[in-house]
Amino acid sequence: MSFRIEHRGRPAGRGSGHEYNIYDGDRLIATYWHDHRGDDHGIRFLGREKEYPFRPRKDEYPLFGRPADFLKGGGKQPLGLSDRAVAYLNEEKDRGTF
């Protein structure tokens, strides 16, 4: 299967920012979010209560320092997942996270 991401809109109760649905094929597996400045972002896997924040300091979470490290495109370009995001999702899939 291949991963894809779709913009879901602005999150309720989180202030301004954006949320995205992440799919493995046709199956919804997670929600990715970021604030309007890109200072804070993270992922929530379906069926898991824990939210995994990606901190902006690379020493706290070296894989994704900012939303641009997770997403590619946007604006006039098609929205997609970065190569690092796909690698991360494949690792989580292998761990049985989803």
RANORDA-V974573 format. One record per residue. N is the residue number from 1. OMEGA is omega in degrees with one decimal (none if undefined). Layout:
BEGIN
N;OMEGA + N;OMEGA
END
This chain:
BEGIN
1;176.5 + 2;-179.7 + 3;173.2 + 4;-177.5 + 5;177.8 + 6;177.1 + 7;-177.3 + 8;-179.2 + 9;179.8 + 10;-178.2 + 11;175.7 + 12;174.3 + 13;-178.5 + 14;-176.1 + 15;179.7 + 16;-177.7 + 17;-178.1 + 18;174.2 + 19;-178.0 + 20;171.5 + 21;176.5 + 22;-177.6 + 23;168.1 + 24;-169.0 + 25;178.3 + 26;-175.3 + 27;175.8 + 28;-177.3 + 29;-174.1 + 30;171.1 + 31;175.6 + 32;-179.1 + 33;169.7 + 34;177.5 + 35;-172.5 + 36;-179.5 + 37;-175.8 + 38;179.2 + 39;-174.9 + 40;178.5 + 41;-178.6 + 42;-175.7 + 43;173.9 + 44;177.1 + 45;178.5 + 46;-179.3 + 47;177.4 + 48;179.2 + 49;-175.4 + 50;172.6 + 51;-179.0 + 52;179.0 + 53;172.3 + 54;-176.7 + 55;-177.9 + 56;178.1 + 57;-174.7 + 58;179.3 + 59;178.3 + 60;176.6 + 61;-169.1 + 62;-175.9 + 63;-176.6 + 64;178.6 + 65;-178.7 + 66;-179.1 + 67;179.8 + 68;175.5 + 69;-178.4 + 70;-177.1 + 71;168.0 + 72;-178.9 + 73;-175.8 + 74;-175.4 + 75;178.9 + 76;-180.0 + 77;177.4 + 78;178.8 + 79;178.5 + 80;177.8 + 81;177.0 + 82;177.2 + 83;178.3 + 84;177.7 + 85;178.4 + 86;177.8 + 87;178.2 + 88;-179.9 + 89;176.3 + 90;176.3 + 91;179.1 + 92;177.7 + 93;178.3 + 94;177.3 + 95;-178.6 + 96;-179.8 + 97;177.4 + 98;none
END
